[in-house]
């Protein structure tokens, strides 16, 4: 089966970019990102399933999203969603936040990722830019223990307040760890 | 804020109440004119239509501040999904917005199809459109019917519930279930529309408009109803966007964002329909936008039914689509595929995909990260209710309690989607 994310040859990619309007818009958005914040700010640029995805450092995240929101050209006025993620194998990059932005005017979507160590899970808040970030960040704090500096009310939102761990981290399996009748060999994670 | 100015010293007390978090006693003042009442709206209040709580500080009838508490039916779907094969997650999506389960089911199926690179035949896409629009109609019927109940008009609700019942009978013919439908599969539908299903659908399409017109005649220009809902719980377009509103609630504020038009999926580009928008974003606008969307959904269903293409009702993807049960007993390949799919031993590519559909309440998004294993590495649901409900406190401060109830029901907050 053909893998849609497969790398194509540069020439083929170029022709695809000139023909497909979505790819053109992505290229346009990427050029704007590079112009506004410098090319070195973004470490990883991909387009899985047509959605422009960039990875950056957490120091830049607030500046980038504020810049995109205020930008006159693309107007990323809409924060679609954000969520935390945990990759225990990535040393010093165990935790992450993934932001989905949407420019409703030009219909361009953008995904921004940041990664940071489990021992220092501190990220600047976006509540000063988007009111909707409030509960999304509380959810990420609840699930992953990510601390958002400057958040007005960083409390658990879905789980009970006296819970003493952050359940979506990969170190907490769904099954009871003491069960021996189910092994990971046949039943996955 | 104007309310705080008029209350003067009360403001400080509220601030302190906020600092002490909720459920704390507020010191009584000697001056009774400045005394506030703490009111627990929920978690099991009949007007919340679901389990969530608002702790309101009341100055007489006016709401001075509110602290929302949610999570009473949190079931950790995102965590559970990390241990379930793709086809088992469909049953989790049923239980998010349970007023329009088929939209959730098919949104999830389309997400997986996008990841796997499956193209669904045109007939299955049109069948999905018909079922999703039926689900949207039932969702809006509930919301607008309940809004009538909360303003004291029970009759309209009963008329609409009868129609919803008929839609549920169509669901039963299509998939066997009514509320938590688990409808369709990755790759298409699990069976074609039966003659009975088509007959019921055609009959309903003929009879329903009369009931809807009667409902609208009861409400749209009813003086008592209009007085209760106009200029109640309004929100501006800028604020609604900033709060991440989507769906009818955003369109009532005047923004014409609809995923069906912006990012068409499942052949929505083939149909001719309009996106109704409001102007003020108040309760009346939300009511009217939902009513009009019901008519537009009917238009879409009629077009899809008239132009329903012939052909298969599922994709030719034996690795992912369960074979017919009879074949499993007789045919070795079918048995192998059946076993592999049920055990979750299908080959999923490594990748991440975001797919969103227009749910009953707005943009319902699925963000799926696959590491090639049998289950998602991470699955995040963008639940429209969860995102827009946080604006509720700001929308009701300064209003009376009865207006707050009406605002709540017109926002159509579904507890299952709120908490996931």
Interface residues (C-beta under 8 A of the other chain):
Chain A: X1 X2 X3 X4 X5 X48 X49 X51 X53 X77 X78 X79 X80 X81 X83 X85 X98 X100 X104 X107 X109 X111 X130 X131 X132 X134 X135 X136 X139 X143 X155 X156 X157 X158 X159 X160 X167 X168 X174 X175 X187 X188 X189
Chain B: X21 X70 X71 X74 X76 X78 X79 X80 X82 X83 X114 X115 X116 X117 X239 X241 X242 X243 X244 X255 X257 X262 X263 X319 X344 X347 X349 X351 X352 X353 X354 X356 X363 X365 X367 X369 X373 X374 X375 X378 X380 X382 X386 X387 X389 X390 X391 X419 X420
